[in-house]
Structures are given as structure tokens and as C-alpha cells.
Amino acid sequence: MGEFEVHRVRFFGLVPAGVRCLACHPRGTRLALARTDGAVEVYNFAANYFQEKVIPGHEARSVESLCWAAGDRLFGAGLGGDITEYDLSGLSAARGLDGGGGPIWSMVANSTGTQLAIGCEDGSVKIFQVVPGGIQFERNLDRRKGRVLCLSWHPSDTHIVAGSIDFFRVIDLLHSASWQCPAVVPSLLPQPRFPPQKEDSMIVGTSTGATYHLQLLPVRLGGLEKRWVRTKPFQFHSHDVRAVAHSPTALISGGLDAQLVIRPLMEKVQKKSYDAALRKFTFPHRRLVSCARKARLLLFQFSQYLELWRLGSTEETGKDGEVLPLCRMPEHLVQLKSKGPEHIYCSCVSPCGTWLGYSTASRFQLYRVRCDGDGVSLRKV
């Protein structure tokens, strides 16, 4: 094996975006994840939780809620007030519709995936019909004071629970009636959710970074009466847990520490295999660093700008594994900012270091790089 130099790069100041919301596909085959920078990711459960799609973020688009509907169609909603459908083939926001109630804090689909319910800033709950090529407004439900932070649709599609800061209300869709209930603890309302039929477990996330597994267990051995019992606490996150999901075989959580944690339910795993391993997704799955070997340059990709660096160099030699002193320190050459609200999706620098390019969801930019002594200039092509 030949000798080579290993560069210890400590000047890539990447700060990963936190996890904002999660949505499991009804068939349990995919997981949709939205981050605080507006990016949306799709993971494939059948392929060892491989990140198969990434839709880049946008400065004017925040995603507070995601849901699957009408098969494999993915919808998102956020503080901009629009309901957005994502094009999973073109990796972009395909179409949007104004919700009509200000910022949208929550969204959920019914059991058949034919209707969407949204909770708005003005306290209203609205129903939209999922139709080929988009969605259309159907009706307004009971409106109360206070933003609607969370929603849950009963499996029978006859009732919706809407949660606000200090109370929640149950809405009867068949008779257009509703009744309000105070929260158990004022100003601390957990997300209401109807447990799916034939299911006996739930997951809850807290502001301390802990997640709790709750199971529906018999009060007495062999008895018919059952109660929800907290059985398993886990401390996988260092900051707030902002989103949780429950797949048929795993508990899934994400938070401000940018980690996606998937913990398998051992009682659901048929045999010990790779599926039974705890997974923590910490680093981005996309390539954010490209190298120009001949020019000794590194290109770092951030959401809205690029940084071009020149590697340090040494004239010393030493033994295997020895750290060599630098005669020239790494140098930050240039920062290239992307114009417009779209985030950078991919970037690259040529091996010779004379060409640099990046792409967003709608445009591609190419630059010629000229190194004149210690200075660097860029010319747009």
C-alpha cells in the first residue's frame, strides 16, 4: 500500500437543521420527515431505512405538518398558510393552495386518505377534499378562539379532536356539533390522538429529550379491563423532541438535535437481524463536500451559500499515524451566496479547480474560478 496524506478538516462549520415533523406512510413502507429549514426527506423502510428522496428547503416555506393521502401523495402545511403537495419524482413543491385561516399549525388525513383536516391560527378547522391533480375546499368546522396546534381523526372518520393551548374540543362531523374540554394541566396539552384499532402502544416525546413508550395492558392477569401504562423510557436526544411516529415495528423520534432515532419494537421483530438494531441518523446522507485534488481545494455546501477553501500543506515527513506540522495553514478563499429563496440542492468543483457549479430546484449556476497568487476571482458563465 502506498503512502498518502490524511487531512484533518475542522473548518466545515455545518449546523444540521432540526427535525420538525414526521409522517409514517399508512402501509408502513415510508417515512416522511420535515426539517426546520423547510427541507423534506423520505426514508424507505424496506431498504434498511435508506434516504431515497430529499426536497430542498425554501426561505419562504416552513413545514409544521406532513401527511400521506390518496396512496403515495405527500402533503405539507406550515406558517405560510398554504397546503403544499410535493412532487416526489421531480423533488419539488408541485402545487399549493391557501388554507384561508392564516398560518397552519396541524394537518391530518382521514383513514381513507380522501380528506385533509387543517388547524389554523384563527382557531378554525377546515376540511379539504383530495382530488386528482390537487385538493379543493370542502367546508369549515366549528371555530373557537386560540390556534389549533394538533388534530386527530377518529378511525371511523366521524369525529375530529382539535387541541389548543389550554383546552381541546371534539367535533362531530355528522351532526356539525362540538364540545369543549379543559386540558388536564393548563398550558400543557399533549397531542391528542385516537389509538388505531387493534393497536396497543403509543410514543410520547418531551422537552428534556426523552421519549416514553406507553402500552395498553390488562389491570389484572387475564382480566378484560386495560389501562395505558408507561413501560419504557428512553433518552436518545439531547434537546427537545419535536416529532414522534409509530410504525408497525419501531418507535421513531426526531428533535432539535437533528437526530432521527429509530428504535425497533423487539416484540414485533420476528428474528434477530439488522432490523433489530437501534439506528441513529446524525449526518446528512447527501454529499456536502467536494474536492479538487489537483488544485488542493475543498468546496463546502451550506443551505444558501458555498465556501471554497485551500488545504494546508506541510514539508515535513514522519512515521505512520504521526501528526505533521503545517507550513501553510488552510485558507478560506471565497464565499459564494445563492440568490433567491431556494436552498442549494447540490454542488461540485472540478478536479482541476477551475470550474464550480451548484443547483437549486429550478436553476443551475456555473462559475469559472481563477486563482491569481493569493487571490481568487469568480466569473459567472
C-alpha positions in Angstrom: 0.0 0.0 0.0 1.4 3.4 -1.0 1.8 6.3 1.4 -0.7 9.2 1.4 -1.6 12.2 3.5 -4.8 12.4 5.5 -6.1 15.9 6.1 -8.0 16.6 9.3 -10.6 19.1 8.3 -12.0 21.0 11.2 -13.2 24.1 9.4 -16.5 22.9 7.9 -18.9 24.6 10.3 -22.1 22.7 9.3 -25.0 23.1 11.7 -27.7 20.4 10.8 -31.3 21.5 10.8 -33.5 20.0 13.4 -36.4 17.7 12.8 -39.8 19.4 12.8 -42.3 16.8 12.0 -42.7 13.1 10.9 -45.3 11.2 9.0 -45.4 7.4 8.5 -47.0 6.0 5.4 -50.2 4.2 6.2 -48.8 1.0 4.8 -45.7 1.4 6.9 -43.3 1.4 4.0 -42.0 5.0 4.0 -41.3 7.8 6.5 -41.5 11.5 5.6 -39.5 14.0 7.6 -39.5 17.8 7.6 -36.7 19.9 9.0 -36.6 23.4 10.5 -35.1 24.8 7.3 -38.1 23.6 5.2 -36.4 20.6 3.6 -38.4 17.3 3.3 -36.8 13.9 3.3 -38.3 10.5 2.5 -36.9 7.3 4.0 -37.6 3.8 2.7 -38.2 1.2 5.4 -38.0 -1.7 3.0 -34.4 -0.7 2.1 -32.9 -0.5 5.6 -34.3 3.0 6.1 -32.4 4.4 3.1 -32.9 8.1 2.5 -34.3 7.9 -1.1 -35.5 11.4 -1.6 -34.6 15.0 -0.5 -36.7 18.0 -1.4 -34.6 21.1 -0.7 -35.8 23.8 1.6 -37.1 27.3 0.8 -36.8 30.5 2.8 -40.5 31.3 2.3 -41.7 27.8 3.2 -41.9 26.4 6.7 -43.3 22.9 7.3 -45.2 22.4 10.5 -47.1 19.2 9.5 -46.8 16.4 6.9 -49.2 13.6 6.0 -49.7 11.0 3.4 -53.0 10.8 1.5 -54.6 9.1 -1.5 -52.0 6.4 -1.7 -48.5 7.8 -2.2 -49.3 11.5 -2.3 -47.4 13.6 0.3 -48.8 16.9 1.6 -47.2 19.6 3.8 -48.5 22.7 5.6 -46.9 25.4 7.6 -46.8 29.0 8.8 -47.1 30.4 5.3 -50.8 29.4 5.3 -50.5 27.1 2.2 -51.2 23.4 1.8 -48.5 22.1 -0.5 -48.3 18.8 -2.4 -44.9 17.5 -3.2 -43.7 16.1 -6.4 -41.8 13.0 -5.3 -40.5 12.4 -8.8 -39.3 15.9 -9.6 -38.3 16.6 -5.9 -40.1 19.9 -5.7 -43.2 21.5 -4.4 -45.7 20.7 -7.1 -48.7 22.9 -6.2 -50.1 24.8 -3.3 -53.5 26.1 -2.1 -54.1 28.8 0.5 -55.8 27.3 3.6 -57.8 30.5 4.3 -57.1 30.6 8.0 -53.7 32.1 8.4 -50.7 30.1 9.5 -51.4 26.3 9.6 -50.2 24.5 12.7 -51.5 21.0 12.1 -52.8 18.7 9.4 -54.1 15.2 9.3 -55.7 12.9 6.7 -58.7 10.6 7.3 -58.4 6.8 7.3 -59.1 6.5 3.6 -56.8 9.3 2.6 -59.6 11.2 0.7 -59.9 14.2 3.1 -57.4 16.5 4.8 -58.2 18.5 8.0 -56.1 21.5 8.9 -55.8 23.5 12.2 -55.3 27.2 11.7 -54.0 30.3 13.6 -57.5 31.8 13.7 -58.9 28.8 15.6 -60.7 27.2 12.7 -60.6 23.7 11.5 -61.1 23.2 7.7 -61.8 20.2 5.6 -60.3 19.7 2.1 -61.1 17.0 -0.5 -58.2 15.2 -2.1 -58.9 15.1 -5.8 -56.8 14.1 -8.9 -54.3 16.9 -9.6 -54.7 18.7 -6.3 -57.1 19.4 -3.4 -60.3 21.5 -3.1 -62.0 23.2 -0.2 -65.0 21.4 1.3 -66.2 23.1 4.5 -65.4 25.0 7.7 -65.9 23.3 11.0 -66.5 24.9 14.4 -64.3 27.9 15.1 -63.0 28.8 18.6 -60.6 31.3 20.0 -56.9 30.1 20.0 -54.7 28.5 17.4 -55.3 24.8 16.7 -51.9 23.1 17.5 -52.9 19.5 16.9 -55.5 17.3 15.3 -56.5 13.7 15.3 -59.1 12.0 13.2 -61.1 9.0 14.6 -60.6 5.8 12.6 -64.4 5.8 11.8 -64.0 9.3 10.2 -66.9 10.6 12.2 -65.1 12.7 14.8 -62.1 15.0 15.0 -60.2 16.1 18.1 -58.6 19.6 17.9 -56.1 20.7 20.6 -55.3 24.3 21.6 -53.1 25.7 24.4 -55.4 25.2 27.4 -58.2 23.0 26.0 -59.3 20.5 23.3 -62.6 20.0 21.6 -64.3 17.1 20.0 -66.1 17.8 16.7 -68.9 15.6 15.4 -68.7 15.7 11.6 -72.1 14.0 11.0 -74.2 16.4 13.2 -71.9 19.5 12.9 -71.7 19.7 16.7 -68.8 20.1 19.1 -68.0 20.2 22.8 -65.0 21.6 24.6 -62.9 20.0 27.4 -60.3 21.7 29.6 -56.7 20.4 29.5 -55.6 18.3 32.4 -52.6 20.5 33.0 -53.1 24.2 32.0 -50.8 25.4 29.2 -49.5 21.9 28.7 -51.7 19.9 26.3 -50.2 16.8 24.8 -51.0 15.9 21.3 -54.4 14.2 21.3 -54.6 11.0 19.2 -57.1 8.3 18.8 -55.2 5.0 19.2 -55.6 3.0 15.9 -57.9 0.0 16.2 -56.1 -3.2 17.2 -53.1 -1.3 18.3 -51.8 -1.3 21.9 -48.9 1.1 22.1 -48.1 4.8 21.8 -44.9 7.0 21.9 -44.6 10.4 23.6 -41.7 12.9 23.3 -40.7 15.5 25.9 -38.8 18.8 26.1 -36.0 17.0 28.0 -35.0 14.9 25.1 -36.7 11.7 26.5 -39.2 9.5 24.7 -41.7 7.3 26.5 -43.3 4.1 25.3 -46.9 3.6 26.6 -48.7 0.2 26.3 -52.3 -0.8 26.8 -52.0 -3.6 29.4 -54.6 -5.6 31.5 -55.1 -4.3 35.0 -55.2 -7.9 36.2 -53.8 -11.0 34.6 -56.5 -12.5 32.4 -58.8 -9.6 33.0 -60.7 -7.5 30.4 -60.0 -4.1 31.9 -57.0 -2.4 30.4 -55.1 0.8 31.1 -52.3 2.8 29.4 -49.0 2.2 31.3 -45.7 3.9 30.7 -43.4 0.9 30.3 -40.2 2.1 28.6 -38.4 5.5 28.9 -35.5 6.3 26.5 -33.1 9.1 26.5 -31.8 9.3 22.9 -31.9 13.1 22.3 -30.1 16.0 23.9 -32.7 18.6 23.2 -36.5 18.9 22.7 -38.2 16.0 20.9 -40.3 17.8 18.3 -41.8 14.9 16.5 -42.7 11.2 17.1 -44.1 8.4 15.0 -45.1 4.8 15.4 -44.5 2.3 12.6 -45.7 -1.3 12.8 -42.3 -2.4 14.1 -40.5 0.6 15.5 -40.7 3.8 17.6 -39.4 6.9 15.7 -38.4 10.3 17.1 -36.7 13.4 16.0 -35.8 16.8 17.6 -33.8 19.9 17.7 -30.5 18.0 17.9 -31.2 17.0 14.2 -31.1 13.3 15.0 -33.6 10.8 13.6 -33.8 7.9 16.0 -35.5 4.6 15.1 -35.8 2.1 17.9 -37.3 -1.3 16.9 -40.0 -3.0 19.0 -38.4 -6.2 19.9 -41.7 -8.0 20.4 -42.6 -7.1 16.8 -39.3 -8.3 15.3 -39.6 -11.9 14.2 -35.9 -12.8 14.5 -32.6 -11.1 15.4 -31.3 -9.3 12.3 -30.3 -5.9 11.0 -33.9 -4.9 11.5 -33.5 -5.3 15.3 -30.7 -2.7 15.6 -31.1 0.8 17.0 -30.5 3.4 14.3 -29.4 7.0 14.8 -29.2 9.2 11.7 -26.9 12.1 12.6 -25.0 13.0 9.5 -26.5 14.2 6.2 -26.9 11.4 3.6 -26.1 13.8 0.7 -22.6 14.8 -0.3 -21.9 18.3 1.0 -18.1 18.4 0.4 -16.4 18.1 -2.9 -12.6 18.0 -3.6 -10.4 19.4 -6.4 -7.4 17.1 -6.0 -5.1 18.8 -8.4 -5.7 22.3 -7.0 -5.9 21.1 -3.4 -9.3 22.8 -2.9 -12.4 21.9 -0.9 -15.9 23.1 -1.6 -18.3 23.1 1.3 -22.1 23.3 0.7 -24.5 25.1 3.1 -28.2 25.8 2.6 -27.7 29.2 0.9 -24.0 29.6 0.2 -20.8 27.8 -0.7 -17.4 28.1 0.8 -14.2 27.4 -1.1 -11.1 26.5 0.9 -7.5 25.7 0.1 -6.0 22.8 2.1 -3.0 23.4 4.3 0.4 21.9 3.4 3.5 20.5 5.1 7.1 19.9 4.2 7.8 17.5 7.0 7.9 13.7 6.9 7.2 11.3 9.7 6.1 7.9 10.7 2.7 6.3 10.1 0.0 7.9 12.1 2.2 10.9 13.2 0.6 14.4 13.0 2.8 16.6 10.8 3.2 20.4 11.5 1.8 22.7 8.8 3.9 25.1 7.0 0.8 26.7 5.4 -2.5 26.9 7.2 -5.8 26.2 5.5 -7.2 29.3 3.8 -10.7 30.4 3.2 -10.7 31.7 -0.4 -14.2 32.8 -1.2 -17.9 32.6 -0.1 -20.5 32.4 -2.9 -24.0 33.2 -1.9 -27.0 31.8 -3.7 -29.5 34.4 -5.0 -33.2 33.9 -4.3 -35.1 32.0 -1.6 -34.4 28.5 -2.9 -31.9 26.4 -1.0 -28.9 24.8 -2.7 -29.6 21.2 -3.6 -26.2 20.0 -4.9 -22.8 21.5 -5.8 -19.4 20.4 -7.2 -15.9 21.7 -8.0 -13.9 20.3 -10.9 -10.8 18.2 -10.2 -8.6 21.0 -11.7 -10.3 23.6 -9.5 -11.2 25.9 -12.4 -14.9 25.2 -12.5 -17.5 25.5 -9.8 -21.2 24.8 -10.1 -24.4 24.4 -7.9 -28.0 23.8 -8.5 -31.3 24.7 -6.8 -34.7 23.2 -7.5 -35.2 25.5 -10.5 -31.8 26.7 -11.8 -28.2 25.8 -12.3 -25.2 28.2 -11.9 -21.7 27.7 -13.3 -18.7 29.8 -12.4 -15.1 30.0 -13.7 -12.6 30.1 -10.9 -9.3 32.0 -11.3 -6.5 31.8 -8.7 -4.1 34.8 -9.0 -1.5 34.3 -6.4 -3.2 34.5 -3.0 -6.4 36.0 -4.5 -9.4 34.2 -6.1 -12.0 35.6 -8.6 -15.2 34.0 -9.9 -16.8 34.7 -13.2 -20.3 33.6 -14.0 -20.7 31.6 -17.2 
